[in-house]
Amino acid sequence: MAASAPNKNLQHFYIAEEQSIYLLSHKDAEKLKQWIELCKSQLRQLGYHNIQLLGKGAYGFVFCGEAGNGDTGADDSQVFKFSRITLPQHVQDRLADEALMQSTITHPNIPKLVEYRKIKRQSILQMSRAPGVDMEVYSHQHGPLAPELVVKLTIQLIKILNYLKNPANHQQQKPIVHGDIKPSNLVFDTHSEKIQLIDWGSSVWAQIDNQGQSTTASVMDLMSGDLHHTNARMGDIYFIGEEQLNGGLSSPRFDEQGMAATLYALASGQSCRYGYKVITAASLGLPKILGKSLDAMLGDDPELRKKAGDYLFSQLPLLEKLVLNPNPKINLIKSVIPVWIKPKVAQMDTVVYGSRKSFLRESSERDKLVDIDDVQLEKYYKNFLVGMGATEKAFIAAVSRLARYPVVGGLAIRWEKDGVYVDSNLTLFDQSLETAFKSAVNNMVTLAQGIFRVGIFKSCLFDARNTLHIERSDSSVPFTAATGQFIPFEVSNLDEMDKPSRLHSYFEDGKDPDEYLRLPGKIMAVLARLNKIHHTGCIIFEVLENHLKIHSYLMLLNHAKRDEFAQCLGEIIELLPTIKGVGISGFMKLPYKDTRFFEHMNQLPEKFYPKNPKQQNLNNKT
């Protein structure tokens, strides 16, 4: 791609969903900090204290605070959702719609609306705080959930969805569709093992019921209503089903699909629904009734999806009577590729850069999603997911999941006709996350085994806190580093010498077709010298119109070359004014050749929960 590629393409450079504040320009980072502080000050003026930022999404920011006289009882804790004031007004107004929907719901597993208010242009939604941690965070901490816990979550979700789809429970006598069921919208209380379903920003009154019949009772409403256009909102494209994704009329079936995707992701330790063809639900050690149902609900046959959903919901009494092990066994996981564990560091903001993604596409046609006017899509990977098959999407999501851990390193995955070859160097900086991280790595490799094509995928993981920012007033002025700016590097504990033949070179795999910044010859010459020095890591140049970022993770392995290594990095800083154009160019180096080979496979073998829960080992096809 030419160096003059449009700037908008760069917004999907990172695989991570949310950009770290350390990747923003100084001006944008300051604006974000000031706005967060303004929200906190508004809440203080309203009489709340212990205010914290809980998270941020496509439409807004979520804070928590406590009311009362300083007591920290659970009843005092409140959640406040602020709309992003940079969004169009009609999008900001969705917070009022969300408040209206949530105000009609009374259920023990759903937070209660307290108040909706507007302060000048700022909309604020206040509700009770669900106790616990969201299931996405819990999943990243613990890896695949125990089958016993997955069953408990299934029972609770079925009961919640039964409540939502029963028209008699709602003032409009219509089912309610949540529209965005996913792990991060389930808050889990680890003590009671109860969940709360949060974030009603995508919720609507259902247009059709589970049988496909209109939910509008009156003839006049039928005549005036528009049953050719969906009122559904776009949930998370990694968890919603085909009907919602393709703009079908809103139905409780949407939430069935979200439930199936969520349970599957939590049981397998993944971040999306798409891995089901290779890592099947029937391979996860779940009770047979649940594993088989989830596979059918996630499958390609729409009629089978509905039948499986109806069947699973009808089996609620049986699920509640299942005899499960009261003390689930925690399995230690061994990684299929090397993972190095180091002591925990204070703070890390891991970001994944993935290149050579284009070969994973089955076609280059632009997807329907690209044309949907929904800000929710902007935080997802629509540009490079377009045209990919389900397993390819799951693989990209699995690489993305690695960035949720404090990890640095690199991956080079090469698909050949005979199987998959993996070179890697991954270092995790928190031993408490070892099991969960190794599970995420194994899922990534398993999904790679289920991809049958020839090509290379490379990925670098770096700490955004080390990103170097150089800004300029306009494109006519060259990028010039400030005095004292430098590209950081670490020195290994052990001095290592290595033969050049065993190194994984910066330039080994040739030019990357997915990168479109052509660096000046002088900088390339310095990188070639750097390549000859034994080290590991990555260096990535990301050039926006007035903002240059240098992302890096570099560790010198040959201590005798320390001065030469530092000199090369210094020369790169001096040569920054020679960079022209806009785009990205990255280079990765692994410390040695330790290629692991894996055969292709269609799917994992079936493995179900034992009929006798006291069995130590799960049996195949019990």
Secondary structure, DSSP 8 states (H G I E B T S, - for coil): --TT--GGGGGG-BSSSS--GGGS-HHHHHHHHHHHHHHHHHHHHTT-EEEEEEEE-SSEEEEEEE-TTS---GGGEEEEEEE-TTS-HHHHTHHHHHHHHHHT---TTS--EEEEEEETTEEEEEEE---SEEHHHHHHHH-S--HHHHHHHHHHHHHHHHHHH-GGGSTTSS-EE-----GGGEEEETTTTEEEE---TT-EE-SB-TTS-B---SHHHHHHS-TTS-------TTTS-HHHHTT----HHHHHHHHHHHHHHHHHT-SSSGGGGTS-GGGTT--HHHHHHHHHHHSS-HHHHHHHHHHHHHTHHHHHH----SS--------SS--EE----S---EEEEEE--GGGBS-----GGGG---GGGGGS-HHHHTTB-HHHHHHHHHHHHHTTSSEEEEEEEEEETTEEEEEEEEEES-GGGHHHHHHHHHHHHHHHHT--S-EEEEEEEEEGGG-EEEE-SSTTS-----TT-----EE-SS-----GGG-B-TTTT---TT------HHHHHHHHHHHTS-EEEEEEEEE-SSEEEEEEEEEE--GGGHHHHHHHHHHHHHTGGG--SSEEEEEEEBSS---EEE---S--------SSTT-SS--TT-
